[in-house]
Amino acid sequence: MGTEWALDCRSKAGTGPLPPHADDPEPEVAERNRQWENMDHDHTHEAIRQRLTGEPHQSYLRDWVYGGIDGIATTFAIVTGVVGAHLSPRVILILGGANLIADGFAMAAGNYLATRSEHEEFHHAEAVELRHIKAFPEGEREEVSEILRGLGIVGDLLDRVVAAVTADRDRWVRMMLRYEYGLPAAVRSPWRAAGSTFSAFLLCGLVPLVPFVAGLNSAFSVASTATGLMFILIGALKSRWSVQSWWRSALATLAIGGGAAAVAYAIGAWLRNLTG
């Protein structure tokens, strides 16, 4: 009775049901409650229905991370190259500013075109499948049967599932796109992908330039520290969507970015010695 009352209260409050075995004695119940609260999403019937019947969520994290790392890495590489060559801070601002706009726009345009090609591939495959279903329906049904056999569906159940899938042409096409072509259920927006890349490139790429814009003493030291912290922050953020721990992801990102900066500094110093 106590468990049923608690389930009803939590359901009315909109927090979802309690985890199983909520009446268990401590410490087992505390551990189960902790695991339940740390779930990525609810597993109530209504939550599952809302999550899986709508359009799948599209993530633009990789676009942001890619743009952010490239923005800060290339800009700081310019800074270290100019410092290594012992050139004027004015050169840093000119080259760094030009890199922010030109390279950031180029990356965004490239990402837009790449994501747009995903749309074209999706719609091309969709048109091919619609044409095949119209011209060779029995062959396409056999393909559905083969896919379902691979999923372990056999016998009378297989015939019923094939009939259910092929009764709706849109559902039929979506299944073929996923299992025959390996395409996602939906493709990402090219504009959002490009915007994520460009905004991250500008935001993160400004970090190494700010100390020079502000005319700070020891601007290079400040820029190096800020850049290192930014690499760590991006790596830690990336770990939220990775199985890797935050500190491993942060250190890996810092190592890659620091390596690029060290190479740029060495090249700048080498060119300075080369040109006298």
PAMAR-866591 format. One record per residue (C-alpha): residue number from 1; residue in three letters; chain; x, y, z. Coordinates in pm, whole numbers. Example, Ala and Ser with C-alpha at 12.3 -4.5 7.8 and 13.67 -1.06 7.14 Angstrom:
<1 "ALA" "A" <1230 -450 780>>
<2 "SER" "A" <1367 -106 714>>
! end
This chain:
<1 "MET" "A" <0 0 0>>
<2 "GLY" "A" <280 241 92>>
<3 "THR" "A" <458 185 -239>>
<4 "GLU" "A" <136 233 -440>>
<5 "TRP" "A" <64 560 -256>>
<6 "ALA" "A" <420 685 -324>>
<7 "LEU" "A" <392 591 -692>>
<8 "ASP" "A" <65 779 -721>>
<9 "CYS" "A" <203 1090 -548>>
<10 "ARG" "A" <513 1103 -765>>
<11 "SER" "A" <307 1046 -1078>>
<12 "LYS" "A" <75 1337 -990>>
<13 "ALA" "A" <375 1557 -915>>
<14 "GLY" "A" <511 1488 -1264>>
<15 "THR" "A" <834 1335 -1139>>
<16 "GLY" "A" <764 983 -1265>>
<17 "PRO" "A" <733 663 -1065>>
<18 "LEU" "A" <966 560 -791>>
<19 "PRO" "A" <1235 303 -875>>
<20 "PRO" "A" <1159 -64 -815>>
<21 "HIS" "A" <1182 -200 -462>>
<22 "ALA" "A" <1139 143 -304>>
<23 "ASP" "A" <1039 -23 25>>
<24 "ASP" "A" <1369 -207 57>>
<25 "PRO" "A" <1577 -128 367>>
<26 "GLU" "A" <1882 94 353>>
<27 "PRO" "A" <2141 97 203>>
<28 "GLU" "A" <1997 -95 -94>>
<29 "VAL" "A" <1712 151 -150>>
<30 "ALA" "A" <1947 448 -142>>
<31 "GLU" "A" <2164 293 -411>>
<32 "ARG" "A" <1863 212 -628>>
<33 "ASN" "A" <1726 564 -582>>
<34 "ARG" "A" <2063 710 -681>>
<35 "GLN" "A" <2078 496 -995>>
<36 "TRP" "A" <1720 592 -1083>>
<37 "GLU" "A" <1788 963 -1044>>
<38 "ASN" "A" <2098 936 -1263>>
<39 "MET" "A" <1904 783 -1554>>
<40 "ASP" "A" <1946 969 -1884>>
<41 "HIS" "A" <1569 975 -1935>>
<42 "ASP" "A" <1242 847 -1794>>
<43 "HIS" "A" <1117 500 -1879>>
<44 "THR" "A" <751 556 -1804>>
<45 "HIS" "A" <507 457 -2081>>
<46 "GLU" "A" <420 818 -2162>>
<47 "ALA" "A" <782 933 -2164>>
<48 "ILE" "A" <885 650 -2394>>
<49 "ARG" "A" <598 723 -2633>>
<50 "GLN" "A" <680 1095 -2652>>
<51 "ARG" "A" <1051 1028 -2699>>
<52 "LEU" "A" <1025 766 -2972>>
<53 "THR" "A" <723 874 -3177>>
<54 "GLY" "A" <847 1225 -3260>>
<55 "GLU" "A" <1136 1341 -3475>>
<56 "PRO" "A" <1472 1221 -3335>>
<57 "HIS" "A" <1679 1484 -3158>>
<58 "GLN" "A" <1958 1621 -3373>>
<59 "SER" "A" <2286 1703 -3200>>
<60 "TYR" "A" <2523 1973 -3323>>
<61 "LEU" "A" <2781 1913 -3052>>
<62 "ARG" "A" <3042 1771 -3290>>
<63 "ASP" "A" <3008 2080 -3511>>
<64 "TRP" "A" <3061 2307 -3211>>
<65 "VAL" "A" <3355 2108 -3073>>
<66 "TYR" "A" <3517 2085 -3416>>
<67 "GLY" "A" <3478 2458 -3476>>
<68 "GLY" "A" <3591 2551 -3126>>
<69 "ILE" "A" <3905 2338 -3125>>
<70 "ASP" "A" <4002 2445 -3475>>
<71 "GLY" "A" <3935 2812 -3394>>
<72 "ILE" "A" <4149 2824 -3084>>
<73 "ALA" "A" <4419 2594 -3225>>
<74 "THR" "A" <4471 2785 -3551>>
<75 "THR" "A" <4455 3126 -3388>>
<76 "PHE" "A" <4697 3031 -3112>>
<77 "ALA" "A" <4922 2872 -3373>>
<78 "ILE" "A" <4936 3213 -3546>>
<79 "VAL" "A" <5013 3379 -3212>>
<80 "THR" "A" <5293 3137 -3129>>
<81 "GLY" "A" <5434 3153 -3481>>
<82 "VAL" "A" <5451 3533 -3474>>
<83 "VAL" "A" <5598 3535 -3123>>
<84 "GLY" "A" <5849 3269 -3225>>
<85 "ALA" "A" <5952 3490 -3517>>
<86 "HIS" "A" <5980 3793 -3283>>
<87 "LEU" "A" <5742 4000 -3491>>
<88 "SER" "A" <5528 4291 -3374>>
<89 "PRO" "A" <5209 4224 -3172>>
<90 "ARG" "A" <5034 4425 -3444>>
<91 "VAL" "A" <5106 4137 -3681>>
<92 "ILE" "A" <4934 3901 -3436>>
<93 "LEU" "A" <4619 4112 -3441>>
<94 "ILE" "A" <4616 4142 -3821>>
<95 "LEU" "A" <4680 3775 -3892>>
<96 "GLY" "A" <4467 3652 -3604>>
<97 "GLY" "A" <4171 3872 -3700>>
<98 "ALA" "A" <4194 3769 -4064>>
<99 "ASN" "A" <4208 3403 -3959>>
<100 "LEU" "A" <3899 3438 -3740>>
<101 "ILE" "A" <3684 3572 -4022>>
<102 "ALA" "A" <3827 3396 -4328>>
<103 "ASP" "A" <3904 3054 -4182>>
<104 "GLY" "A" <3590 3053 -3968>>
<105 "PHE" "A" <3374 3131 -4269>>
<106 "ALA" "A" <3555 2870 -4479>>
<107 "MET" "A" <3498 2602 -4213>>
<108 "ALA" "A" <3132 2695 -4180>>
<109 "ALA" "A" <3085 2686 -4558>>
<110 "GLY" "A" <3256 2349 -4580>>
<111 "ASN" "A" <3039 2210 -4302>>
<112 "TYR" "A" <2727 2349 -4469>>
<113 "LEU" "A" <2812 2180 -4798>>
<114 "ALA" "A" <2903 1852 -4625>>
<115 "THR" "A" <2576 1847 -4429>>
<116 "ARG" "A" <2382 1950 -4738>>
<117 "SER" "A" <2530 1649 -4917>>
<118 "GLU" "A" <2379 1429 -4644>>
<119 "HIS" "A" <2038 1570 -4739>>
<120 "GLU" "A" <2101 1501 -5105>>
<121 "GLU" "A" <2212 1145 -5032>>
<122 "PHE" "A" <1905 1087 -4813>>
<123 "HIS" "A" <1659 1218 -5071>>
<124 "HIS" "A" <1832 1033 -5355>>
<125 "ALA" "A" <1808 702 -5168>>
<126 "GLU" "A" <1447 779 -5078>>
<127 "ALA" "A" <1360 838 -5444>>
<128 "VAL" "A" <1537 516 -5547>>
<129 "GLU" "A" <1346 311 -5290>>
<130 "LEU" "A" <1011 463 -5388>>
<131 "ARG" "A" <1085 377 -5752>>
<132 "HIS" "A" <1185 22 -5662>>
<133 "ILE" "A" <878 -33 -5445>>
<134 "LYS" "A" <657 79 -5732>>
<135 "ALA" "A" <836 -127 -5999>>
<136 "PHE" "A" <941 -438 -5801>>
<137 "PRO" "A" <715 -464 -5493>>
<138 "GLU" "A" <768 -839 -5443>>
<139 "GLY" "A" <1145 -803 -5456>>
<140 "GLU" "A" <1131 -518 -5205>>
<141 "ARG" "A" <910 -725 -4974>>
<142 "GLU" "A" <1167 -1002 -4989>>
<143 "GLU" "A" <1432 -748 -4884>>
<144 "VAL" "A" <1215 -655 -4584>>
<145 "SER" "A" <1182 -1025 -4500>>
<146 "GLU" "A" <1558 -1069 -4515>>
<147 "ILE" "A" <1615 -770 -4287>>
<148 "LEU" "A" <1364 -901 -4034>>
<149 "ARG" "A" <1516 -1250 -4043>>
<150 "GLY" "A" <1845 -1089 -3951>>
<151 "LEU" "A" <1668 -940 -3649>>
<152 "GLY" "A" <1554 -1287 -3541>>
<153 "ILE" "A" <1192 -1273 -3663>>
<154 "VAL" "A" <1082 -1598 -3830>>
<155 "GLY" "A" <778 -1812 -3908>>
<156 "ASP" "A" <424 -1678 -3907>>
<157 "LEU" "A" <534 -1375 -3711>>
<158 "LEU" "A" <770 -1281 -3995>>
<159 "ASP" "A" <484 -1282 -4247>>
<160 "ARG" "A" <269 -1064 -4022>>
<161 "VAL" "A" <545 -813 -3957>>
<162 "VAL" "A" <635 -790 -4327>>
<163 "ALA" "A" <268 -724 -4405>>
<164 "ALA" "A" <250 -455 -4136>>
<165 "VAL" "A" <566 -280 -4254>>
<166 "THR" "A" <479 -287 -4625>>
<167 "ALA" "A" <121 -172 -4564>>
<168 "ASP" "A" <252 182 -4509>>
<169 "ARG" "A" <479 307 -4787>>
<170 "ASP" "A" <648 576 -4574>>
<171 "ARG" "A" <726 322 -4301>>
<172 "TRP" "A" <849 79 -4567>>
<173 "VAL" "A" <1085 337 -4716>>
<174 "ARG" "A" <1217 448 -4377>>
<175 "MET" "A" <1301 88 -4290>>
<176 "MET" "A" <1489 37 -4616>>
<177 "LEU" "A" <1680 363 -4575>>
<178 "ARG" "A" <1796 258 -4231>>
<179 "TYR" "A" <1880 -109 -4288>>
<180 "GLU" "A" <1977 -119 -4656>>
<181 "TYR" "A" <2155 217 -4685>>
<182 "GLY" "A" <2257 271 -4322>>
<183 "LEU" "A" <2110 622 -4323>>
<184 "PRO" "A" <1979 797 -4010>>
<185 "ALA" "A" <1609 848 -3946>>
<186 "ALA" "A" <1655 1222 -4005>>
<187 "VAL" "A" <1935 1445 -4127>>
<188 "ARG" "A" <2069 1754 -3958>>
<189 "SER" "A" <2008 2113 -4067>>
<190 "PRO" "A" <2299 2246 -4280>>
<191 "TRP" "A" <2239 2598 -4149>>
<192 "ARG" "A" <2251 2494 -3784>>
<193 "ALA" "A" <2561 2282 -3845>>
<194 "ALA" "A" <2737 2573 -4018>>
<195 "GLY" "A" <2622 2821 -3754>>
<196 "SER" "A" <2748 2600 -3471>>
<197 "THR" "A" <3089 2568 -3636>>
<198 "PHE" "A" <3123 2940 -3713>>
<199 "SER" "A" <3007 3063 -3371>>
<200 "ALA" "A" <3239 2822 -3189>>
<201 "PHE" "A" <3530 2917 -3413>>
<202 "LEU" "A" <3482 3288 -3341>>
<203 "LEU" "A" <3418 3248 -2968>>
<204 "CYS" "A" <3709 3016 -2897>>
<205 "GLY" "A" <3942 3175 -3152>>
<206 "LEU" "A" <3915 3511 -2979>>
<207 "VAL" "A" <4064 3375 -2656>>
<208 "PRO" "A" <4435 3390 -2763>>
<209 "LEU" "A" <4389 3738 -2912>>
<210 "VAL" "A" <4218 3915 -2621>>
<211 "PRO" "A" <4541 3972 -2416>>
<212 "PHE" "A" <4702 4138 -2719>>
<213 "VAL" "A" <4392 4347 -2794>>
<214 "ALA" "A" <4391 4461 -2430>>
<215 "GLY" "A" <4764 4544 -2448>>
<216 "LEU" "A" <4843 4342 -2136>>
<217 "ASN" "A" <5194 4297 -2007>>
<218 "SER" "A" <5318 3943 -2070>>
<219 "ALA" "A" <5033 3906 -2320>>
<220 "PHE" "A" <5179 3585 -2460>>
<221 "SER" "A" <5190 3418 -2117>>
<222 "VAL" "A" <4833 3522 -2047>>
<223 "ALA" "A" <4723 3400 -2391>>
<224 "SER" "A" <4900 3067 -2339>>
<225 "THR" "A" <4734 3012 -2002>>
<226 "ALA" "A" <4390 3112 -2130>>
<227 "THR" "A" <4428 2889 -2435>>
<228 "GLY" "A" <4531 2592 -2222>>
<229 "LEU" "A" <4230 2642 -1996>>
<230 "MET" "A" <4005 2668 -2300>>
<231 "PHE" "A" <4138 2339 -2438>>
<232 "ILE" "A" <4069 2177 -2101>>
<233 "LEU" "A" <3717 2323 -2092>>
<234 "ILE" "A" <3633 2201 -2443>>
<235 "GLY" "A" <3769 1856 -2365>>
<236 "ALA" "A" <3573 1837 -2040>>
<237 "LEU" "A" <3257 1949 -2219>>
<238 "LYS" "A" <3308 1688 -2490>>
<239 "SER" "A" <3332 1413 -2227>>
<240 "ARG" "A" <2965 1467 -2133>>
<241 "TRP" "A" <2876 1281 -2452>>
<242 "SER" "A" <3161 1030 -2433>>
<243 "VAL" "A" <3249 720 -2233>>
<244 "GLN" "A" <3584 883 -2158>>
<245 "SER" "A" <3628 1055 -1821>>
<246 "TRP" "A" <3630 1436 -1826>>
<247 "TRP" "A" <3993 1467 -1719>>
<248 "ARG" "A" <4117 1221 -1984>>
<249 "SER" "A" <3922 1404 -2253>>
<250 "ALA" "A" <4050 1740 -2123>>
<251 "LEU" "A" <4413 1624 -2116>>
<252 "ALA" "A" <4387 1470 -2465>>
<253 "THR" "A" <4246 1793 -2606>>
<254 "LEU" "A" <4513 1997 -2426>>
<255 "ALA" "A" <4789 1770 -2558>>
<256 "ILE" "A" <4669 1796 -2919>>
<257 "GLY" "A" <4625 2172 -2904>>
<258 "GLY" "A" <4951 2223 -2719>>
<259 "GLY" "A" <5133 2009 -2973>>
<260 "ALA" "A" <4998 2218 -3261>>
<261 "ALA" "A" <5106 2538 -3083>>
<262 "ALA" "A" <5455 2401 -3015>>
<263 "VAL" "A" <5499 2310 -3382>>
<264 "ALA" "A" <5384 2658 -3490>>
<265 "TYR" "A" <5627 2825 -3245>>
<266 "ALA" "A" <5915 2610 -3370>>
<267 "ILE" "A" <5836 2691 -3733>>
<268 "GLY" "A" <5816 3062 -3656>>
<269 "ALA" "A" <6152 3055 -3477>>
<270 "TRP" "A" <6307 2851 -3761>>
<271 "LEU" "A" <6182 3095 -4027>>
<272 "ARG" "A" <6314 3388 -3824>>
<273 "ASN" "A" <6660 3229 -3807>>
<274 "LEU" "A" <6638 3137 -4175>>
<275 "THR" "A" <6561 3491 -4283>>
<276 "GLY" "A" <6799 3652 -4038>>
! end
